Amino acid sequence: MKSQRPITSDDEHRVLQFRPRTTPSPVVHRGSGIVQPLHAATPEPLDLSRYEQPREEPDDFRHRMLANIAALAFTIALTAIGIWLAVSIADLRRTQDCVLMGRRDCVKITTPHI
């Protein structure tokens, strides 16, 4: 059986050298219009002010803090419920494993102190 080799040409193995752009790109005239360079001449500030939008009413700090406290309380409650559920499931599994092994003293019996 013959092995087939891919046909290669010298065009596939050409190494291109990329030169960094050190000078600003010139304005190019094409037809009747002008092509502007991609980068602006003056750099924009590095803050988020360009994404800000004017608000009709001022920010309600008290409402925001109450919402944050409510979200924190909900997160803490959800975490506590999850931990309680995991401990309960582990205890039930331990008890079930004990019963399935045939032992009789699997469940702790609490007696009130007299």
C-alpha positions, 0 to 999 in steps of 0.5 A, spaced: 500 500 500 502 506 498 503 512 503 500 518 500 504 525 502 501 532 502 503 536 496 507 542 499 509 548 495 514 553 497 508 558 498 506 555 505 513 555 508 514 563 508 516 566 514 513 573 515 517 578 519 512 583 523 515 590 524 512 594 530 508 600 528 512 606 531 510 612 528 502 614 528 499 611 522 498 617 516 491 619 514 489 616 507 485 619 502 481 614 498 476 616 493 473 622 495 473 620 503 478 620 508 480 614 512 482 616 519 487 612 523 484 607 528 487 610 534 486 617 537 491 622 537 490 624 544 489 618 549 483 618 553 483 618 561 483 611 564 477 611 568 470 609 567 467 616 566 465 615 559 461 609 561 457 614 566 450 616 565 446 622 568 441 620 573 434 623 574 434 622 581 440 622 586 443 615 589 439 612 595 444 610 600 440 608 605 436 603 600 442 600 597 445 599 604 439 595 606 439 591 600 446 589 601 444 587 608 438 583 606 443 580 601 448 578 606 443 575 611 440 571 605 447 568 603 448 567 611 442 563 612 443 559 605 450 557 607 447 555 614 442 551 611 447 548 607 451 546 612 446 543 617 443 539 611 450 536 609 451 534 617 444 531 617 445 527 611 452 525 613 449 523 620 443 519 617 448 515 612 452 513 618 446 511 622 444 507 616 451 504 615 451 502 622 444 498 621 446 495 615 452 492 618 447 489 623 449 492 629 443 494 635 447 500 638 446 505 632 442 511 635 444 515 641 438 515 646 438 521 650 435 521 657 433 527 661 437 528 667 432 527 673 
